């Protein structure tokens, strides 16, 4: 019974990390797009 909650906890951590990574990627995309727009202008 101890292994199940631990696995669930680990899964939650990886999910949160994944979400944070996704948010960071989106921010990077926005930044690169903004930089590209500035350079084209």
N, C-alpha and C positions, 0 to 999 in steps of 0.2 A: 504493500500500500504506500510505502514511502517513495517509491520510484515514480509513481504516476504524477503526484503533484509537482515533483521536481522536474519531470519532463515537461509538464504544462508550463511551469515557471520559466524554464529554458526557452520554450517555444515563444512565450510572451516576450522575452528579452530579444530574441532574434527578430520577431515581428516588429518590435519598436525600433530596433537598429535599422531594419529594412526600411521602415517608414521614414526615419531620419535621413537615410541615404537618399531615398526618393526625393524628399523635400530639398536636400542639398543639390541633387542633380538638377531639379527644376530651377532652383535659384541660379545655378551655374549657367544653364541654358538661357535664362533671361538676361544674365550679365553678358554672355557672349553675343547674344542677339543685339543688345543695346550697344555694345562696343562696335559690332559690325555696322549697325545703322549709323553710328557716329562717323565711322571711317568712310562709309559710302557718301555721307553728306559732305 
